[in-house]
Amino acid sequence: MNHPSWAERDRRVLWHPCTPTRDLDDLPPIPIRSARGVWLEAYDGRRYLDAISSWWVNLFGHAHPVINAAIRDQLERLEHVMLAGFTHEPVIRLSERLAALTSLGHCYYASDGSAAVEIALKMSFHYWRNRGEHRRTRYICLANSYHGETLGALSVSDVGLYRQVYEPLLLQPLVAPSPDAYVRADGESAADVARRQMSVLEHLLEQHAGEVCAVIVEPLVQCAGGMRMHDPLYLRLLRAACDRHRVHLIADEIAVGFGRTGTMFACEQAGIRPDLLLLGKGLTGGYLPLSVCLVSDEIYNAFDSEHGSPAAFLHSHSYTGNALACAAANATLDLFESGDVLARNRGLAAHLARATAPLADHAHVAEIRQTGMILAIEMARDGKTRTPYPAAERRGRRVYRYALEQGALLRPLGDVIYFMPPYVIEPDEIDQLARIAADGIAQATTD
Ligand SMILES: *Cc1c(COP(=O)(O)O)cnc(C)c1O
């Protein structure tokens, strides 16, 4: 009933993320009144299946009774207290659990993923200074990487569209080629690509010996870069190279942590432990902003310092370790403990693969790829030769619009249509999504 007026009021006062203002003309934001499970409900009564977990944050659906209760319960006792000079039960319990899950000893909290990336970059640099290695001022990131949009995080990101304008303001990282298996040569396997690209990174490390603080990667899936996936072998080789050249390995699992790739953390599939691990997004089940930078004892111990010493890490954020957010995170971990989430996800992932398999033969589908609960369908002008559509044609946006009309939230990255659903999705809802995606792709690729 209020739909037009909400849209008008919104337009007057809001500035939406990742939305060119002209796009609002034909696709104004949809006012959502409530949400439950995988379903969003708009004021006009229309429902939308949240196939991308509201930008990859929601793990167990909207309005989950366990997480709701945990936040309510915490709210009655303590909503927040500053973490300098004070502490509280939810943040201690959460840190113990995260440390046990990751074998990294200390947790440094922030609110958004980008802030955790900033912390990791500063911490790594500062560690080397505390060790007397003042020449270490550079970072290595991968081509097509995305680590967020604050200036430091953007500096180590390589997604042109987000970066271009700000280039004069940014740090200059060394960019190593991505192990992205989509761009493999004829006859090459994903593992071959991993080996080939690692040799370039190894060369960079040799050329810049003693100058590099850390290598930062998104383990297994470069999500914002179009859900591009690589072989776990790359991470094993990277761990060994970082050890050989004495540089930190920063694993940014902000998007892929918490079961998304099939294991609790993506690094587990390579059997490696990073020096710094970044978590965010799903950490609170998609409820409240909370991120964390977990570090090894080796790094933590290098900051042993007294008052006035430049060795101390003085970084701070107002909401560090917010009690409500930590309560949501603890409830999220409870859900992992109370049921075999990863086993159920294996069944759902197999169902996703089956439901989308017929699309593999589509003339305008170049590849269907999957890592656990992420499945991506790459559209192309010529699927066989992988010739992309001109970006200006915005084919992916046509799928987005079609899906909304059909009651699904699918928000493609360029021409990559992907599913990254909450883990509580049902098989028949996956079938529904696959049908909508198939019809949407058929429409979007017919001129
Ligand atoms: C989303 C994302 C970030 C940034 O997190 P924000 O909470 O959006 O600041 C960083 N790294 C990766 C891999 C991400 O997907």
The ligand as a Gaussian input file, in Angstrom:
#p B3LYP/6-31G(d) Opt

LIG

0 1
 C       32.798000      -8.276000       1.298000
 C       34.250000      -8.539000       1.365000
 C       35.123000      -7.681000       2.055000
 C       34.665000      -6.379000       2.671000
 O       33.745000      -6.573000       3.701000
 P       32.740000      -5.348000       4.075000
 O       32.017000      -5.868000       5.272000
 O       31.843000      -5.189000       2.878000
 O       33.560000      -4.163000       4.338000
 C       36.452000      -8.026000       2.125000
 N       36.908000      -9.156000       1.573000
 C       36.115000     -10.007000       0.898000
 C       36.679000     -11.245000       0.325000
 C       34.759000      -9.723000       0.756000
 O       33.976000     -10.524000       0.030000

